[in-house]
């Protein structure tokens, strides 16, 4: 896997659950560009209810999303609850 090739490695963005929609909209050109680079199947965007909650640390977020990191990460095997 080439770590410089987003179509192989994927890309994601994590927003706070209460992020101002204007911030997300301002980033939309970049987000759409990254989504295109990943071929759409390895692009992950977490916002609103799917985003980071105020009382979570990184481990609580990963558990809530059922994302378990053991050894080498395979972006095709992301597990989520949605």
C-alpha positions in Angstrom: 0.0 0.0 0.0 1.3 3.4 -1.0 0.8 5.8 2.0 0.8 8.8 -0.4 -2.1 7.4 -2.4 -5.5 8.3 -0.8 -7.3 5.8 -3.0 -5.4 3.1 -1.1 -5.1 4.7 2.4 -8.4 6.6 2.7 -9.0 9.9 4.4 -11.4 11.1 7.1 -12.4 14.2 9.0 -13.8 14.4 12.6 -15.8 17.4 13.6 -17.3 18.2 17.1 -20.9 17.3 17.4 -21.8 21.0 17.7 -19.5 22.3 15.0 -20.9 25.4 13.3 -22.2 24.3 9.9 -20.5 27.4 8.4 -17.1 25.9 9.2 -18.0 22.6 7.5 -19.4 24.4 4.5 -16.2 26.5 4.3 -14.2 23.3 4.2 -16.5 21.6 1.6 -14.2 22.2 -1.4 -11.4 20.4 0.4 -13.7 17.7 1.7 -15.1 17.1 -1.8 -11.6 17.0 -3.2 -10.5 14.4 -0.6 -13.6 12.4 -1.3 -12.8 12.3 -5.0 -9.2 11.3 -4.3 -10.3 8.3 -2.2 -12.6 7.1 -4.9 -15.5 7.8 -2.4 -15.3 4.4 -0.7 -12.5 5.2 1.7 -13.7 8.7 2.7 -15.2 9.2 6.2 -16.8 12.3 7.6 -18.0 12.4 11.2 -20.2 15.4 12.1 -23.3 16.1 14.2 -24.4 13.0 16.1 -21.5 11.0 14.4 -18.9 13.6 15.5 -16.9 13.9 18.6 -19.0 14.4 21.8 -17.9 16.8 24.5 -17.4 14.1 27.1 -15.4 11.8 25.0 -11.7 11.2 24.8 -10.2 9.5 21.7 -10.7 6.0 23.1 -14.4 6.6 24.0 -15.0 7.9 20.4 -13.3 4.9 18.9 -15.3 2.5 21.0 -18.6 4.3 20.3 -17.9 4.0 16.5 -16.7 0.4 16.9 -13.3 1.2 15.5 -10.7 -1.1 16.9 -7.1 -0.5 16.2 -5.0 -3.6 16.5 -1.8 -3.9 14.6 -1.7 -2.5 11.0 -4.8 -0.5 10.1 -6.7 -1.7 7.0 -8.9 1.3 5.8 -11.3 -1.1 4.0 -12.2 -2.8 7.3 -13.6 0.3 9.1 -16.5 -0.7 11.4 -19.1 1.8 12.3 -22.6 1.8 13.8 -24.3 3.8 11.1 
